[in-house]
Amino acid sequence: MKIEKVSDSQLKFTLTQADMEEMKIKIEDLATPSERTQKIFRDMIEKAVSQCDFPIDNTPLMVEAVPASPESIMIIVTKVSNKKSENIEKFFQLDNSKGMRKYKRKSIEAPYSPRTVSDDSILIFSFDTLDDIIDISPDISKVYTGTNSVYKNNGRYFLIVINDNPLDNIEVEAIEDMLYEFGRKHVSNMLAEEYLMEHGEKIIDGNALQVLADTFA
């Protein structure tokens, strides 16, 4: 297992197939919280705290697990400020209450599927109503034509935006600023996208903003 201190607020663990075999876990095991998986993550964090000078105290920790290759998985642990933790929906996290760091996760996609799109190109925002997405769709669709889809999950509408069309010549930050008008940003990466694809109700797939803009213009 490789442990890397990315910054004062972030750690990165890389687990190879050999590491997982030694721990007697599979990627699929991370999908189901258990006493054993809790202990594994507790031991990993405590080892990192001592090796990397990474005090956590009572700071909330956000954990993201991303398949790094067919034979390894990368786990990123980030300290989250109280303000940020109120604004960002976490798909899973470590809870430090009562001295325990309980691993919470509804689902994790085990199969690895190579993609040409990086996590930096993915934005996931949620909205109270579909009308909120309709309201922003004309302005965004004028400058952005990439892949985007709408899913409904837990009573909210999630817009997945992927900046995958180089002809758009628009930065992710510019799209993000437009989405913030009515939306709330969530953890945005391939794992979160796969979670919504598995657990959410698909409303419009592939060209949601363009369809909404054309329909309701």
C-alpha positions in Angstrom: 0.0 0.0 0.0 1.3 3.4 -1.0 0.5 6.4 1.2 1.0 9.9 -0.2 0.4 13.2 1.6 -0.9 15.4 -1.2 -1.4 18.4 1.0 -2.1 19.4 4.6 -5.8 18.5 3.9 -5.5 15.5 1.6 -4.1 12.0 1.6 -3.9 9.5 -1.2 -3.8 5.7 -0.8 -3.0 3.4 -3.6 -4.0 -0.3 -3.1 -2.7 -2.8 -5.6 -4.2 -6.3 -6.2 -1.5 -7.7 -3.9 -2.4 -5.2 -1.1 -6.1 -6.2 -1.3 -5.2 -9.9 -1.3 -3.1 -9.3 1.8 -5.9 -7.5 3.5 -8.3 -10.2 2.3 -10.7 -7.7 0.7 -12.1 -7.1 -2.8 -13.2 -3.9 -4.4 -16.7 -5.1 -4.1 -16.3 -5.4 -0.3 -16.1 -1.6 0.0 -19.8 -1.5 -1.1 -21.0 -3.1 2.1 -20.0 -1.5 5.4 -18.9 -4.1 8.0 -16.9 -4.3 11.1 -14.0 -5.6 9.2 -14.0 -2.9 6.5 -14.4 -0.3 9.2 -11.3 -1.7 11.0 -9.3 -1.7 7.7 -10.0 2.0 7.0 -9.4 2.9 10.7 -6.0 1.2 10.5 -5.2 2.9 7.2 -6.0 6.3 8.5 -4.1 5.8 11.8 -1.1 4.6 9.8 -1.2 7.7 7.6 -1.6 10.0 10.6 1.6 8.6 12.2 3.7 8.3 9.0 2.6 11.5 7.2 2.0 14.0 10.0 -1.6 14.3 9.1 -3.6 15.1 12.3 -7.3 14.8 11.9 -8.7 15.6 15.4 -12.4 15.9 15.0 -12.3 17.1 11.4 -14.9 15.5 9.0 -13.2 13.4 6.4 -14.5 12.9 2.8 -13.4 9.7 1.1 -13.4 9.1 -2.6 -12.5 5.7 -4.1 -11.6 5.6 -7.8 -10.4 2.6 -9.8 -6.9 3.6 -10.9 -6.3 0.5 -13.2 -7.7 -3.0 -13.6 -5.4 -4.0 -10.8 -5.5 -1.2 -8.3 -7.7 1.3 -6.6 -6.9 4.9 -5.4 -8.5 6.2 -2.2 -8.4 9.9 -1.5 -9.1 11.2 2.0 -9.8 14.9 2.3 -10.4 17.1 5.4 -13.6 19.0 4.9 -14.3 22.3 6.7 -17.7 22.6 8.4 -18.8 25.2 5.9 -17.9 23.1 2.9 -19.4 19.9 4.4 -22.7 21.7 4.6 -22.7 22.6 0.9 -21.3 19.4 -0.7 -23.3 16.2 -0.7 -20.9 13.3 0.0 -21.6 9.9 -1.4 -19.6 8.3 1.4 -17.5 9.5 4.2 -15.6 8.5 7.4 -17.4 9.6 10.6 -15.1 10.3 13.5 -17.8 10.4 16.2 -17.1 8.5 19.4 -13.6 7.7 18.3 -14.8 5.5 15.5 -14.3 6.2 11.8 -17.3 4.4 10.3 -17.2 3.7 6.6 -20.3 4.7 4.8 -21.0 3.9 1.2 -24.1 2.9 -0.7 -22.4 1.5 -3.7 -19.0 1.4 -5.5 -18.5 0.2 -9.0 -16.0 -2.6 -9.1 -15.4 -3.1 -12.8 -12.8 -0.8 -14.4 -13.8 0.8 -17.7 -11.2 3.1 -19.4 -12.4 6.5 -20.4 -10.9 9.4 -22.2 -12.6 11.9 -19.9 -10.8 12.9 -16.7 -12.5 13.7 -13.4 -11.5 17.3 -13.9 -13.9 17.5 -16.8 -16.9 16.3 -14.9 -19.3 18.5 -13.0 -22.3 17.3 -11.0 -24.9 19.7 -9.7 -28.3 19.1 -8.1 -31.4 21.3 -8.4 -34.7 21.5 -6.5 -36.8 21.2 -9.6 -36.4 20.4 -13.3 -37.6 24.0 -14.0 -34.3 25.2 -12.5 -32.3 23.3 -15.1 -34.7 24.5 -17.8 -34.0 28.1 -16.8 -30.3 27.8 -17.2 -30.3 25.6 -20.3 -30.5 28.3 -23.0 -27.5 30.3 -21.7 -25.3 27.2 -21.2 -26.3 25.5 -24.4 -25.2 28.5 -26.4 -21.5 27.9 -25.4 -21.5 24.2 -24.4 -22.4 21.2 -26.5 -20.7 18.4 -24.6 -22.3 15.3 -23.1 -24.8 16.0 -20.3 -27.5 14.1 -18.6 -30.3 14.6 -16.0 -31.1 12.1 -13.3 -33.5 12.2 -10.4 -32.4 10.8 -7.1 -33.8 11.3 -3.6 -36.2 14.0 -4.8 -33.6 16.2 -6.4 -32.6 16.6 -10.1 -28.9 15.9 -10.8 -27.2 17.4 -13.9 -24.0 15.6 -15.0 -22.0 17.8 -17.3 -18.9 16.5 -19.1 -16.7 19.0 -20.9 -15.7 16.5 -23.6 -16.1 18.6 -26.8 -12.9 20.6 -27.6 -14.8 22.6 -30.1 -16.8 24.3 -27.3 -13.6 26.2 -26.2 -15.1 26.7 -22.7 -13.4 26.1 -19.4 -15.0 23.9 -16.7 -14.9 26.8 -14.3 -17.0 28.9 -16.7 -19.7 26.2 -16.8 -19.5 25.8 -13.1 -20.2 29.5 -12.5 -23.4 29.3 -14.6 -24.6 26.2 -12.8 -24.1 27.8 -9.4 -27.0 30.2 -10.1 -29.6 27.7 -9.2 -27.7 24.5 -8.3 -25.7 22.9 -5.6 -22.4 21.3 -6.5 -21.7 17.7 -5.4 -18.6 15.5 -5.5 -17.8 15.4 -9.2 -15.9 12.4 -10.5 -16.4 9.2 -12.4 -17.4 7.3 -9.3 -20.1 9.8 -8.4 -21.3 9.7 -12.0 -21.5 5.9 -12.0 -23.4 6.1 -8.7 -26.1 8.2 -10.2 -26.3 6.1 -13.3 -26.9 3.0 -11.1 -29.2 4.5 -8.5 -30.9 7.5 -10.1 -33.8 7.7 -12.5 -32.7 8.7 -15.9 -34.6 11.7 -17.2 -32.7 12.8 -20.2 -29.5 11.2 -21.4 -26.6 12.6 -23.4 -27.9 16.1 -24.5 -30.2 17.2 -21.7 -29.4 20.9 -21.8 -29.8 21.1 -25.5 -33.1 19.3 -25.5 -34.5 21.4 -22.7 -33.4 24.6 -24.3 -34.9 23.7 -27.7 -38.2 22.5 -26.1 -38.8 25.4 -23.8 -37.2 28.3 -25.6 
